[in-house]
Amino acid sequence: MLKSKTILVLVLAISLVMGMLSFGMAAERQFVAIATGGTGGTYYPVGGALAQMLSDNLDGIIVTAQSGNASRANCNLIGRGQIETAFSQANVTYWSYTGTGIYEDEPVITNLRGIASIYPETIQIFVNKNSGIKTIEDLKGKKVGVGAPNSGNVCDAEIIFDFHGLTFDDFIPEYIDYNEMAQRFIDGQIDAYFFTTGYPSSSIINMESKRDIEFIPLDSEKIKGLVE
């Protein structure tokens, strides 16, 4: 698993290098930023490692990773010309480029270009093992961490809950980043934790070390309908 992930990161690094070489030679030094996500997710550490790799191996180019609200916010940053490169979920990127899905009523971001696919992400919903919450429907009236505002995590949560017959009006959504979600979960301030991320994640590791948790299963037939 680690080896395959390393290869994927290297593929992205090579792709980025090819895209940046054209302007890297035009000036003595270029500064390039990669918009990632919150420090408790996977985007930020992967982006940081990638930035260091590129900075160490490219003359005249300094690459930095910037933390932020991830996918949706990152696409908007690209659209406004405020960042050079960014991490984003495939579904959010597609919607922002085509003006569909969550971007149906928003301006299309036509200057987006894909570089590489790095790793798959998994949607997970955690609860305390002794909470009595066994299904998504049991989350009605509960406090649920859904991710930072304007993030892909919130988008995914809206879609998953919608396909299970729920909206954010059926529970109390907490719009907080991964680290804060994990800490509030540990402190008993939220009942559930909706998380879209790659493996491993520091915030999940932190949470698992302090609480006995379990996953809430998703309805396989509903997910099949969503995919189709």
C-alpha positions as CSV (number, residue, x, y, z in Angstrom):
1,M,0.0,0.0,0.0
2,L,2.7,2.5,1.0
3,K,4.8,1.7,-2.1
4,S,1.8,2.2,-4.5
5,K,1.0,5.5,-2.8
6,T,4.6,6.6,-3.2
7,I,4.4,5.8,-6.9
8,L,1.2,7.8,-7.2
9,V,2.7,10.8,-5.5
10,L,5.8,10.6,-7.8
11,V,3.5,10.5,-10.8
12,L,1.9,13.7,-9.7
13,A,5.3,15.3,-9.0
14,I,6.5,14.5,-12.5
15,S,3.3,15.8,-14.0
16,L,3.6,19.0,-12.1
17,V,7.2,19.4,-13.1
18,M,6.4,19.1,-16.8
19,G,3.7,21.7,-16.4
20,M,5.9,24.1,-14.5
21,L,9.2,23.9,-16.4
22,S,7.8,26.1,-19.2
23,F,7.8,29.1,-16.9
24,G,10.4,27.9,-14.4
25,M,13.2,28.8,-16.9
26,A,11.8,32.3,-17.7
27,A,12.8,33.8,-14.3
28,E,15.5,33.3,-11.8
29,R,13.1,32.1,-9.2
30,Q,9.4,31.3,-9.3
31,F,7.1,30.7,-6.3
32,V,4.3,28.2,-6.7
33,A,1.6,27.4,-4.2
34,I,-0.5,24.2,-3.8
35,A,-3.8,24.6,-2.1
36,T,-4.5,21.6,0.0
37,G,-6.9,21.0,2.9
38,G,-7.0,21.1,6.7
39,T,-4.1,19.8,8.7
40,G,-6.1,16.9,10.0
41,G,-6.9,15.4,6.6
42,T,-4.7,13.8,3.9
43,Y,-4.4,16.7,1.4
44,Y,-2.1,18.8,3.6
45,P,0.6,16.3,4.5
46,V,0.7,14.9,0.9
47,G,0.8,18.4,-0.5
48,G,3.6,19.3,1.9
49,A,5.7,16.3,0.9
50,L,5.1,17.0,-2.8
51,A,6.0,20.7,-2.3
52,Q,9.2,19.7,-0.6
53,M,10.1,17.2,-3.3
54,L,9.6,19.7,-6.1
55,S,11.5,22.5,-4.3
56,D,14.4,20.2,-3.7
57,N,14.6,19.0,-7.3
58,L,13.8,22.0,-9.4
59,D,16.2,24.9,-9.8
60,G,14.6,28.3,-9.4
61,I,11.2,27.1,-8.2
62,I,10.0,27.2,-4.6
63,V,6.8,25.3,-4.0
64,T,4.7,25.6,-0.8
65,A,1.6,23.8,0.4
66,Q,-1.2,26.0,1.8
67,S,-3.8,24.6,4.2
68,G,-7.4,25.5,3.6
69,N,-11.0,24.2,3.1
70,A,-10.1,21.7,0.4
71,S,-12.0,20.8,-2.8
72,R,-14.7,23.3,-3.4
73,A,-12.7,26.2,-2.0
74,N,-9.7,25.1,-4.0
75,C,-11.6,25.0,-7.3
76,N,-12.9,28.5,-6.5
77,L,-9.3,29.7,-5.8
78,I,-8.2,28.3,-9.2
79,G,-11.2,30.0,-10.9
80,R,-10.3,33.4,-9.4
81,G,-6.6,33.0,-10.3
82,Q,-5.5,33.1,-6.7
83,I,-3.6,29.8,-6.6
84,E,-1.5,28.0,-9.2
85,T,-2.3,24.3,-8.3
86,A,-4.7,22.6,-5.9
87,F,-6.0,19.3,-4.6
88,S,-9.7,18.5,-5.2
89,Q,-12.0,15.6,-5.2
90,A,-12.8,14.3,-8.7
91,N,-16.6,14.9,-8.3
92,V,-16.2,18.5,-7.2
93,T,-13.7,19.2,-9.9
94,Y,-16.0,17.8,-12.6
95,W,-19.1,19.7,-11.3
96,S,-17.2,23.0,-11.1
97,Y,-15.9,22.6,-14.7
98,T,-19.2,21.5,-16.2
99,G,-21.6,23.7,-14.1
100,T,-23.4,20.7,-12.9
101,G,-24.1,19.2,-9.4
102,I,-23.3,21.6,-6.6
103,Y,-22.2,24.2,-9.3
104,E,-25.5,24.1,-11.2
105,D,-26.4,27.6,-10.2
106,E,-22.9,29.0,-10.1
107,P,-20.5,30.3,-12.7
108,V,-18.5,27.5,-14.5
109,I,-14.8,27.4,-13.7
110,T,-13.4,27.0,-17.2
111,N,-9.7,27.4,-16.4
112,L,-9.5,24.2,-14.4
113,R,-7.1,21.5,-15.8
114,G,-6.4,18.0,-14.4
115,I,-2.9,17.0,-13.6
116,A,-3.1,13.5,-12.1
117,S,-5.2,11.2,-9.9
118,I,-3.2,10.5,-6.7
119,Y,-5.3,8.2,-4.5
120,P,-8.9,7.1,-3.8
121,E,-10.8,8.7,-0.9
122,T,-13.3,6.9,1.3
123,I,-16.5,8.2,2.8
124,Q,-16.8,7.3,6.5
125,I,-19.2,8.1,9.3
126,F,-18.1,7.5,12.8
127,V,-20.0,7.3,16.1
128,N,-19.2,6.1,19.6
129,K,-19.7,2.4,19.9
130,N,-22.1,2.7,22.8
131,S,-24.1,5.6,21.3
132,G,-27.0,3.4,20.1
133,I,-26.7,4.9,16.6
134,K,-26.7,2.1,14.1
135,T,-27.9,3.7,10.8
136,I,-27.8,7.0,9.1
137,E,-31.5,7.5,9.9
138,D,-30.6,7.3,13.6
139,L,-28.7,10.6,13.2
140,K,-32.0,12.6,13.2
141,G,-31.8,15.3,15.8
142,K,-28.1,14.5,16.5
143,K,-25.0,16.8,16.2
144,V,-23.0,15.8,13.1
145,G,-19.6,17.1,12.1
146,V,-19.9,17.6,8.3
147,G,-16.6,19.4,7.5
148,A,-15.3,22.9,6.9
149,P,-17.5,25.4,5.1
150,N,-17.3,25.3,1.3
151,S,-15.4,21.9,1.4
152,G,-15.9,18.8,-0.6
153,N,-16.6,17.0,2.6
154,V,-19.8,19.1,3.1
155,C,-20.8,18.4,-0.5
156,D,-20.4,14.6,0.0
157,A,-22.3,14.7,3.2
158,E,-25.3,16.5,1.5
159,I,-25.3,13.9,-1.3
160,I,-25.1,10.9,1.0
161,F,-27.7,12.1,3.4
162,D,-30.0,13.1,0.5
163,F,-29.9,9.5,-0.9
164,H,-30.8,8.2,2.5
165,G,-33.8,10.5,2.7
166,L,-32.3,13.1,5.1
167,T,-31.3,16.7,4.7
168,F,-29.2,18.9,7.0
169,D,-32.5,20.1,8.5
170,D,-33.0,16.7,10.1
171,F,-29.9,17.0,12.3
172,I,-27.6,19.7,13.7
173,P,-24.7,20.1,11.2
174,E,-21.4,21.3,12.6
175,Y,-19.3,23.1,9.9
176,I,-15.8,22.5,11.3
177,D,-12.5,21.1,10.0
178,Y,-11.2,17.6,10.6
179,N,-9.1,18.4,13.6
180,E,-11.8,20.2,15.4
181,M,-14.4,17.5,14.5
182,A,-12.1,14.9,16.0
183,Q,-11.6,16.9,19.2
184,R,-15.3,17.7,19.6
185,F,-16.1,14.0,19.1
186,I,-13.5,13.0,21.7
187,D,-15.0,15.6,24.1
188,G,-18.5,14.3,23.5
189,Q,-19.7,17.6,21.9
190,I,-20.8,16.0,18.6
191,D,-22.5,12.6,18.1
192,A,-21.1,11.7,14.7
193,Y,-18.3,12.5,12.4
194,F,-18.7,12.5,8.5
195,F,-15.3,12.2,6.9
196,T,-14.1,11.9,3.2
197,T,-10.4,11.3,3.2
198,G,-7.5,9.0,2.1
199,Y,-5.7,6.7,4.5
200,P,-4.1,7.4,6.9
201,S,-5.5,10.5,8.6
202,S,-4.0,12.0,11.7
203,S,-7.3,13.2,13.1
204,I,-8.9,9.7,12.8
205,I,-5.8,8.2,14.4
206,N,-6.1,10.7,17.3
207,M,-9.8,9.9,17.7
208,E,-9.4,6.1,17.6
209,S,-6.7,6.3,20.3
210,K,-9.1,8.0,22.7
211,R,-12.6,6.7,21.9
212,D,-14.1,3.3,21.1
213,I,-15.6,4.0,17.7
214,E,-17.5,2.2,15.0
215,F,-18.6,2.9,11.4
216,I,-22.2,3.6,10.4
217,P,-22.9,1.5,7.3
218,L,-24.3,3.0,4.1
219,D,-27.3,1.4,2.3
220,S,-25.7,-0.5,-0.5
221,E,-28.7,-0.2,-2.8
222,K,-28.9,3.5,-2.3
223,I,-25.2,3.9,-3.0
224,K,-25.6,1.8,-6.1
225,G,-28.3,4.2,-7.3
226,L,-26.0,7.2,-6.5
227,V,-23.1,5.7,-8.5
228,E,-25.4,5.0,-11.4
